[in-house]
Amino acid sequence: MGGSSSKKKETLVEQGKLGDNDKSHITSVIQILYNIKEFTKYLILNKFNENPNKHLSILMKNIISKQLNNLDFIKEGNEIIKILRTKYGINPASNPGEFLMHILLVLKYEEKEIITPNWEQYAFKNPELFNNLSDNNKALNDILEINKNHFNSDFSSLFFGIFCAKRKLQSNNSILNFYNFYCIYELNMPLIYQNMINKGKIKDDPNNYLPKIDLIDCIKEMQENQNELFNKENCITQYYMFNAPNILIFYLKSEEKDLDTFRGIILFEENMDFSPVIINKQPNKFKLISLINKDRYKAKAKARKKDDKGAQWMENPDDDEKSNYMGVFRDEKGKLGYYGANQNINNYELNIDDIDYYHEILIFKRF
């Protein structure tokens, strides 16, 4: 990770996307982080000011140290973007999932200032590590041993887990085990939905305008064969969570190039046991502590549209123009709230089967 604080980049910050009216994909992320007490405790206990290179860490600590009535989430969001852009060369994200990932990755780097390469590519190009990829235990031991100085920390245990991509390349008959770290588990919902339609796992229900898919079933779908390109070579891949961090974040990506936007409903529970989809058999029971919602429609619509895959959606001509996000969090008393006008906190009733909001980010905490 690197970047420049040149005058040229400073100008880009002032003239870039910071002028957009809708900052909800930014403010919603800051709001949920502000209310994760394990995250705020980590920032408060560290003396980042002793190292001026920890730009984002210092800023985030200043943000969470302020009282709510002294916070301007849009202003703070612009400051975060400025640091990501000028210090690390990261352009502003267009959705909360990418923005949250950028923050966590930079904070992880700043914690020990150790650059970690993409482990899949690193292991693939290193002859000794490549030879171990066909042995699941050796491949796992390699990533744990070589990265122990970087990822043996409280912050990593909070937000970083390990997943495994089992790949069978055209040029190799063996199944290769590519382990890597993740802080957000992304589920590509348009692709998952299309695959499940093609396999006959989802059938049209004339009583429902929106298709419904269980969160666990989405994760299991990732464990089945996916046809992909890896290193410019065709391969069959299966994705597994080896373990989960204590704060488990799902990004339910609703848009994918060349595929229809996913407008369906992902079903989950406030208390979930992810043991069926996690390899490591440590206790894997989690409680929902936060989520980020996206407005599903600008207006209610009764019209139905049937696509060539048999899916039926509610249709509205300006559906895809709606991009407002809302951060929801659970307070110390266990009640859900969100930030309303003038940053006052309002109560929130969780409706999982919701036609007004798409739950784009789910954040669970291990209990």
C-alpha positions in Angstrom: 0.0 0.0 0.0 1.3 3.4 -0.8 0.4 6.8 -2.0 1.4 10.4 -2.5 0.3 13.6 -0.7 1.1 15.7 -3.8 -0.7 18.9 -4.6 -2.1 17.2 -7.7 -3.9 14.6 -5.7 -5.1 17.2 -3.2 -6.8 19.0 -6.2 -8.4 15.7 -7.3 -9.9 15.3 -3.9 -11.5 18.7 -4.1 -12.8 18.2 -7.6 -13.8 14.5 -7.4 -16.9 12.7 -6.2 -16.9 14.7 -3.0 -19.4 17.1 -4.7 -22.1 14.4 -5.1 -25.3 15.1 -3.3 -25.8 11.5 -2.0 -23.2 10.7 0.6 -25.3 8.0 2.3 -23.0 5.1 1.2 -20.3 6.9 3.1 -22.2 8.2 6.2 -23.9 4.9 6.8 -20.5 3.1 7.1 -19.2 5.7 9.6 -22.4 5.5 11.6 -22.3 1.7 12.0 -18.5 1.8 12.9 -19.3 4.5 15.5 -21.6 2.1 17.2 -19.4 -1.1 17.2 -18.1 -0.9 20.8 -15.3 -3.4 20.2 -14.0 -1.2 17.3 -14.2 2.0 19.3 -12.5 0.3 22.3 -9.6 -0.7 20.0 -9.1 2.8 18.7 -9.3 4.4 22.2 -6.7 2.1 23.7 -4.1 2.7 21.0 -1.8 5.8 21.0 -1.7 6.4 17.3 -0.5 10.0 17.7 3.0 8.6 18.6 3.2 7.5 14.9 2.1 10.3 12.5 2.1 7.7 9.6 -1.1 6.2 11.0 -3.3 8.7 9.1 -6.6 6.9 9.0 -6.2 5.5 12.5 -5.8 8.9 14.0 -8.7 10.3 12.1 -11.0 7.4 13.1 -10.0 7.8 16.7 -10.9 11.5 16.6 -14.3 10.7 15.0 -15.3 8.0 17.6 -14.1 10.3 20.5 -16.7 13.0 19.6 -20.2 13.2 21.0 -23.0 12.6 18.5 -24.1 16.2 18.5 -20.6 17.3 17.6 -20.4 15.0 14.6 -20.9 15.9 11.0 -20.9 12.5 9.2 -20.6 14.0 5.7 -17.6 16.2 6.8 -15.9 13.2 8.5 -16.6 11.1 5.4 -14.9 13.6 3.2 -11.9 13.5 5.4 -11.7 9.7 5.2 -11.9 9.8 1.4 -9.2 12.5 1.3 -6.8 10.2 3.3 -7.7 7.1 1.3 -7.0 9.1 -1.9 -4.0 11.1 -1.1 -2.1 8.7 1.2 -3.0 5.4 -0.3 -4.1 6.1 -3.9 -7.6 4.6 -3.3 -10.4 6.2 -5.3 -13.8 6.7 -3.6 -16.1 3.7 -3.5 -19.6 3.9 -4.9 -21.2 1.6 -2.4 -20.9 1.0 1.4 -19.5 -2.5 1.0 -16.4 -1.3 -0.9 -16.0 1.8 1.3 -16.1 -0.3 4.5 -13.6 -2.7 3.1 -11.2 0.1 2.2 -11.3 1.4 5.7 -10.7 -1.9 7.4 -7.8 -2.8 5.0 -6.1 0.5 5.5 -6.5 0.3 9.3 -5.1 -3.2 9.2 -2.1 -2.0 7.3 -1.5 0.9 9.6 -1.7 -1.3 12.7 1.8 -2.8 12.0 2.7 -1.1 8.7 3.3 -4.5 7.0 2.4 -4.9 3.4 0.6 -8.2 2.7 0.4 -9.3 -0.9 -2.6 -11.0 -2.4 -1.9 -14.4 -1.0 -3.4 -16.4 -3.9 -1.1 -14.7 -6.4 1.9 -14.8 -4.1 1.5 -18.5 -3.4 0.9 -19.2 -7.1 4.1 -17.5 -8.2 6.3 -18.9 -5.4 7.5 -22.4 -6.4 7.9 -23.7 -2.9 4.4 -22.4 -1.8 2.9 -23.6 -5.1 4.0 -27.2 -4.5 2.1 -27.1 -1.2 -1.2 -25.9 -2.7 -2.3 -29.5 -3.5 -1.9 -30.4 0.2 -4.7 -28.7 2.2 -2.9 -28.8 5.5 0.4 -27.5 4.1 -1.3 -24.7 2.2 -3.1 -23.6 5.4 0.0 -23.8 7.5 1.9 -21.6 5.0 -0.5 -18.7 5.1 -0.7 -18.9 8.9 3.0 -19.2 9.5 4.2 -16.6 7.0 1.6 -14.0 8.0 1.6 -14.5 11.8 3.4 -11.3 12.5 0.8 -9.3 10.6 -2.4 -11.0 11.6 -1.8 -12.0 15.2 -3.5 -9.0 16.7 -6.8 -8.0 18.4 -7.9 -6.0 15.3 -7.4 -9.0 13.1 -9.4 -11.2 15.4 -12.2 -8.7 15.3 -12.5 -8.3 11.5 -10.3 -10.7 9.6 -11.0 -14.4 8.8 -9.6 -16.9 6.3 -11.4 -18.3 3.3 -10.3 -21.0 0.9 -10.8 -21.2 -2.9 -10.4 -24.8 -4.1 -9.4 -24.5 -7.7 -9.0 -27.1 -10.4 -7.1 -25.5 -13.3 -7.2 -26.8 -16.9 -3.5 -27.4 -16.8 -3.4 -29.2 -13.4 -5.4 -32.3 -12.4 -4.9 -31.6 -8.7 -7.2 -29.5 -6.6 -5.2 -26.5 -5.4 -6.1 -24.9 -2.1 -5.7 -21.1 -2.3 -6.2 -19.6 1.1 -6.5 -15.8 1.7 -7.7 -13.3 4.3 -11.0 -11.5 4.2 -12.7 -8.8 6.2 -16.0 -8.7 4.3 -17.6 -11.8 2.8 -19.0 -10.7 -0.5 -22.0 -12.6 -2.0 -22.6 -11.8 -5.6 -26.4 -12.0 -5.5 -27.1 -11.6 -9.3 -24.7 -14.5 -10.1 -25.9 -16.6 -7.1 -29.5 -16.1 -8.1 -28.8 -17.0 -11.8 -26.9 -20.1 -10.8 -29.7 -21.3 -8.5 -32.3 -20.6 -11.2 -30.3 -22.6 -13.7 -30.0 -25.5 -11.2 -33.7 -25.5 -10.5 -33.2 -24.6 -6.9 -35.5 -21.6 -7.2 -39.0 -21.7 -8.8 -41.4 -18.9 -9.5 -43.9 -18.2 -6.8 -46.9 -16.4 -8.2 -47.8 -15.2 -4.7 -44.6 -13.3 -4.3 -43.4 -10.3 -6.3 -39.8 -10.8 -5.0 -37.8 -14.1 -4.9 -36.6 -15.1 -1.5 -33.2 -16.8 -0.8 -31.9 -18.0 2.5 -28.5 -16.5 3.5 -27.1 -19.9 4.4 -28.1 -21.3 1.0 -26.3 -18.4 -0.7 -23.1 -19.4 1.2 -23.6 -23.0 0.3 -24.0 -22.1 -3.3 -20.5 -20.6 -3.2 -19.2 -24.0 -2.1 -20.5 -25.6 -5.3 -18.6 -25.5 -8.6 -18.1 -22.1 -10.2 -16.6 -21.7 -13.7 -14.1 -18.9 -13.6 -10.9 -17.5 -15.0 -7.8 -17.5 -12.7 -4.5 -16.2 -13.9 -6.0 -16.1 -17.5 -6.8 -19.8 -17.3 -10.2 -21.6 -17.0 -10.8 -23.3 -13.8 -13.5 -24.8 -11.6 -13.6 -23.1 -8.1 -15.4 -23.8 -4.8 -15.3 -21.1 -2.1 -15.3 -22.0 1.6 -15.0 -20.0 4.9 -12.3 -21.7 6.8 -13.0 -19.5 9.9 -14.8 -16.3 10.8 -13.7 -13.2 12.6 -15.6 -12.1 15.8 -17.3 -9.4 13.7 -18.6 -11.2 10.6 -19.6 -8.9 7.8 -21.6 -9.9 4.7 -21.9 -7.6 1.6 -24.9 -8.7 -0.3 -23.9 -7.2 -3.6 -27.0 -6.5 -5.7 -25.5 -5.4 -9.0 -23.2 -7.1 -11.4 -22.1 -6.2 -14.9 -24.1 -8.0 -17.6 -26.6 -9.4 -15.1 -29.9 -8.2 -13.9 -29.9 -6.3 -10.6 -31.0 -8.6 -7.8 -34.1 -7.2 -6.3 -35.0 -10.2 -4.2 -35.1 -10.8 -0.4 -32.3 -12.6 1.5 -33.7 -14.4 4.5 -31.7 -14.6 7.8 -32.3 -14.5 11.5 -31.1 -12.1 14.2 -29.3 -15.0 15.9 -27.5 -17.4 13.5 -25.3 -20.5 13.7 -23.0 -20.5 10.8 -21.4 -23.8 11.7 -22.8 -25.6 8.6 -20.9 -23.3 6.3 -17.6 -22.8 8.3 -14.9 -25.4 8.2 -13.3 -24.5 11.6 -15.5 -26.0 14.3 -15.0 -23.3 16.9 -18.3 -21.9 18.3 -19.8 -20.1 15.3 -23.0 -18.6 16.8 -23.5 -14.9 15.9 -26.0 -12.1 16.7 -26.9 -9.4 14.3 -25.6 -6.1 15.6 -25.9 -3.8 12.6 -26.9 -3.5 8.9 -27.0 -1.1 6.1 -30.2 -0.8 4.1 -30.7 0.5 0.6 -34.0 1.9 -0.5 -35.6 -0.7 -2.7 -37.9 1.5 -4.7 -38.7 5.2 -5.2 -42.4 4.3 -5.4 -44.5 1.2 -4.8 -45.4 -0.6 -8.0 -47.9 -3.3 -8.8 -46.6 -4.2 -12.2 -44.8 -7.4 -12.7 -42.1 -8.2 -15.2 -41.0 -11.7 -16.1 -37.4 -12.1 -17.4 -36.0 -14.8 -19.6 -34.8 -16.8 -16.6 -38.3 -17.1 -15.1 -37.8 -14.5 -12.4 -40.6 -12.1 -11.6 -39.8 -8.7 -10.2 -41.8 -5.6 -9.2 -41.1 -3.1 -11.9 -40.7 0.7 -11.7 -39.0 2.8 -14.4 -36.7 4.6 -11.9 -35.9 1.6 -9.7 -32.2 1.6 -10.4 -31.8 5.3 -9.7 -32.5 4.8 -6.0 -29.2 4.7 -4.0 -30.0 6.1 -0.5 -28.5 4.0 2.3 -29.4 3.9 6.0 -27.2 2.6 8.8 -28.9 0.6 11.5 -27.2 -0.4 14.8 -28.0 -2.2 18.0 -27.5 -0.2 21.2 -26.2 -1.5 24.5 -29.8 -2.3 25.6 -30.2 -4.5 22.6 -32.6 -2.2 20.7 -32.1 -1.3 17.0 -31.9 2.3 16.0 -30.9 4.4 13.1 -29.8 8.0 12.5 -32.6 10.3 11.3 -32.8 14.0 10.5 -30.2 16.1 12.3 -28.4 12.9 13.4 -30.9 12.2 16.2 -31.4 8.5 16.8 -34.7 6.8 16.0 -36.1 3.4 16.8 -36.0 0.7 14.1 -38.1 -2.4 13.7 -36.2 -5.0 11.8 -38.3 -6.5 9.0 -36.3 -9.1 7.2 -39.0 -9.8 4.6 -39.0 -6.1 3.6 -40.2 -4.8 0.3 -39.1 -1.2 1.1 -35.4 -1.8 1.9 -32.8 -4.1 0.6 -30.5 -5.3 3.4 -27.1 -4.8 1.6 -24.7 -5.2 4.5 -25.2 -7.5 7.5 -22.9 -7.3 10.5 -22.9 -10.2 13.0 -21.0 -10.5 16.3 -19.9 -13.8 17.8 -21.5 -14.7 21.1 
